[in-house]
Amino acid sequence: MFIAYVVVAALLSLLLLASGGLLLAKEKGVTTTLTELGVPLSWAPLLAVLKMAGALGLLAGIFYRPLGIAAAAGVVLYFAGAVITHLRAKDVKGIMIPTVLTAASATPLLLAIATM
């Protein structure tokens, strides 16, 4: 299960780093989505830092499991917040991605706990 944690944590970390980079670069598609959901653009840097911290924490969890567990829990909460944001904005069309990411981010959490 340790190898599974490493693979899943690495893949999710790449996704989080890329997504955080797009937020920091204020890529047009990302900023449009934030605006449509009612999220202030001034939150973009904070959201990007949270994603990147989660990615680094997942990777650090390979060597120090409690940090990986904390980071994975934070990533799950981050994406659960994204689901809630989409629901509040009544964005039924856009809710699938954060829902899948919430479930996907639960995988390294469960694997990290199982291999503790």
C-alpha positions in Angstrom: 0.0 0.0 0.0 3.0 2.3 0.5 3.7 2.2 -3.2 0.1 3.0 -4.0 0.3 6.0 -1.6 3.5 7.2 -3.4 1.9 7.0 -6.8 -1.4 8.6 -5.9 0.3 11.3 -3.8 2.7 12.1 -6.7 0.0 12.3 -9.3 -2.3 14.4 -7.1 0.6 16.7 -6.2 1.3 17.3 -9.9 -2.3 18.1 -10.5 -2.4 20.5 -7.5 0.9 22.2 -8.5 -0.4 22.7 -12.1 -3.7 24.0 -10.9 -2.1 26.3 -8.4 0.2 27.6 -11.1 -2.8 28.5 -13.2 -4.4 30.3 -10.3 -1.2 32.3 -9.7 -0.9 33.1 -13.4 -4.5 34.2 -13.4 -5.3 32.1 -16.4 -8.4 33.4 -18.1 -10.5 30.3 -17.8 -9.7 30.0 -14.1 -10.5 33.6 -13.3 -13.7 33.4 -15.3 -14.9 30.4 -13.3 -14.0 32.1 -10.0 -15.9 35.2 -11.0 -18.9 33.2 -12.1 -18.9 31.4 -8.7 -18.8 34.6 -6.8 -15.2 34.1 -5.5 -13.3 37.3 -5.3 -10.2 37.3 -7.5 -8.2 38.6 -4.5 -8.5 35.1 -3.1 -6.7 33.5 -6.1 -3.2 33.8 -4.5 -4.4 32.2 -1.2 -6.2 29.4 -3.0 -3.0 28.8 -5.1 -0.8 28.7 -2.0 -3.2 26.2 -0.3 -3.1 23.9 -3.3 0.7 24.1 -3.5 1.0 23.5 0.2 -1.2 20.5 -0.1 0.9 19.1 -2.9 4.2 19.6 -1.0 2.6 18.1 2.2 1.5 15.0 0.2 5.0 14.6 -1.1 6.5 15.1 2.4 4.1 12.5 3.6 6.1 9.9 1.8 8.9 10.4 4.3 6.8 11.6 7.3 3.4 10.1 7.3 1.6 12.4 9.8 2.3 15.3 7.5 1.0 13.4 4.6 -2.2 12.6 6.5 -2.7 16.3 7.5 -2.0 17.5 3.9 -4.4 14.9 2.4 -7.1 15.9 4.9 -6.5 19.5 4.0 -6.8 18.8 0.3 -10.1 16.9 0.9 -11.5 19.9 2.7 -10.3 22.2 0.0 -12.1 20.3 -2.7 -15.2 19.8 -0.5 -15.2 23.6 -0.2 -15.1 23.8 -3.9 -18.1 21.5 -4.2 -20.0 23.7 -1.7 -19.1 26.8 -3.7 -20.5 25.3 -6.9 -23.6 24.2 -5.1 -24.2 27.7 -3.6 -23.7 29.2 -7.1 -26.2 26.6 -8.5 -23.5 25.6 -10.9 -24.7 22.0 -11.6 -22.7 21.8 -14.8 -19.4 22.6 -13.2 -19.8 20.5 -10.0 -18.5 17.2 -11.4 -14.8 18.1 -11.4 -14.6 19.3 -7.8 -16.7 16.2 -6.8 -14.3 13.8 -8.5 -11.3 15.7 -7.1 -12.8 15.4 -3.6 -13.1 11.7 -3.9 -9.7 11.4 -5.6 -8.1 13.4 -2.8 -9.6 11.0 -0.2 -7.5 8.2 -1.7 -4.1 9.3 -0.5 -5.7 10.1 2.9 -7.0 6.6 3.3 -3.7 5.1 1.9 -1.6 7.2 4.3 -3.7 6.1 7.3 -3.6 2.5 6.2 0.2 2.5 5.9 0.9 4.3 9.1 
